[in-house]
Amino acid sequence: MSFIDIKNIWQEYGDHVVLERINLQVKEGEFCSMVGASGCGKSTFLRLLLGQEKPTRGEITLDGQPLAAEPDRSRGVVFQRYSVFPHLNVLDNVAIGLELPASPLFGRLFAGRKRDARERAQQMLEKVGLGHALNKYPAQLSGGMQQRLAIAQAFVMQPRVLLLDEPFGALDPGIRKDMHGLLLQLWSETRMTVFMVTHDLAEGFNLGTRLL
C-alpha cells in the first residue's frame, strides 16, 4: 500500500492550468527529487502536500487518510529563504517548535517538560553542527549556518513527511556539498519521506532515491 497516494490532481488559477492529471504513489521512506524549470509547478505541488492550498480537482491521501486541510506536525518544510525567527537565539529557534504544540495556551513549557524540550533541541543542533552556537542569533550566523538551523527546526519535530523547496539554492557550491551530506545523514537516521524541489539535475539525482 502506498504511503502517499496522489490521484488525478489538477491545480488551476482562473484559466491558467499549473498542474494537470498528476498521479503518483510514494512509499514511506522514499526520497523524491522533483527537478524542472521555473514555473512548471514544482512549488505549487509542494504547497498542496503541505496543505497550504487545496487542489482544484483530485485527491491526496496520507497513509490512507485524506490530507489535512492545513499544515500540521506530520509535515515539515524547509524553504530556500531561511525560515528562522530573528528575535530568538539558535536554541530557542529549535525548542519553540516543541513547546508551542505541547502548550498552545501559553506558548511555553515549564520545569521538567521545558528542560526536556531544550535537551532535544540541543541534541539536534549538535547533530547539524551548531552545538557551539546555541546562544547566537540568526543575524550572527552565515548563510550555511542559518540553513542548518532551519533543517534542525524541521527534523526535531520528527515529521512523517519533509518538504524541501530549493533548500540549498542560495548557498555556495562548497557549503552546498556539506549540506547534502548532512541531509543524507539525517534522512538515513530517520527514514522519513522526503520531497525536494531543485533546479539542479545532479543534485536531485545524487540525493534522491527517485527522480520525478
Beta strands, then each sheet from edge to edge (+ up, - down):
strand 1: 4-13
strand 2: 16-26
strand 3: 31-35
strand 4: 57-62
strand 5: 65-66
strand 6: 75-79
strand 7: 161-165
strand 8: 193-198
strand 9: 210-211
sheet 1: 2+ 1- 4+ 5-
sheet 2: 6+ 7+ 8+ 3+ 9+
end
